[in-house]
């Protein structure tokens, strides 16, 4: 059985206040962006589309597709489903 002590509560509060959870969360978001970027690039090329051609099919700009493939942003979930 885990015993919750005042020290334990202070430690958890310190982690929260120090940004531990924020940094952990942000690292996961960055990993997700990289994964989406890599997969988008791989599957676009596998389908034989240029960034411009994919952009036209989903009614976005080629600049948006480029941004997604660099991992500087991610498409909306609706667009991911379309792709």
C-alpha positions, 0 to 999 in steps of 0.5 A: 500500500502506498502511503501518502505523506506531506512530503509526497504531496510537496514533491508532487506540487514541486514537480507541477510547479517546476514545469515537469509535467508541462515539459513531459507533455510538450515532449510528447506533442513534439514526438507526435508532430515528428511522427505525423510529419514523417508518415505524411511525407512517406505516404504522399511519396508512396502515392506519387503525389507532389506537395502541390498535388496533395494540397490541391486534393485537400484544398490547402496550400502547398505551403501548409503541406510543406509545414506539416511535413517539416513538423512545424504544425499538424493538419486538422484531424478532419484533414488527416482523415481525408489524407 
